[in-house]
Amino acid sequence: MPSFKVDTSTAMVFVATAPVPKLKNKQTGERAMDHETGAGLSVVGLLISDEGEGNLYQVAVPETGLPDNLMPGMPVSVIGLKARDWENTINGQARHGISFRAVAVTPMGA
C-alpha cells in the first residue's frame, strides 16, 4: 500500500511515551525488523501539535534512529515521517487503520 509524507515542519513535537520494542508476534515475542536496514523496530508515542490541534501518534522507528536519552516531555524533531493505511483480517474480523513510521526521532537542537 502507498505511504504518504507527513509534514511536521510547523509542528511542535514532544515525546509522550518512551520507545518500546515493536513486536511482530506477541505470542512468541519475535521483534519486528526494518526491512531496509535490518535494525529492530521500536514504537515511540509522539504528541504532535500544529495549528491549535494536538494528537498522539504511535510511530515505528528503527532502533538506529533513536537516541538512548528520549524521555516523556522532551521536544524532538521527526525525520522522514510517513503515514500508511493498512487492513488485515485478525481472528476472522476485518480491521483497518493508519500506521506511522519515521526514519529517526532526535532531541531538538541535536
Order of alpha helices (4+ residues) and beta strands (2+ residues): beta-beta-beta-beta-beta-beta-beta-beta-beta-beta
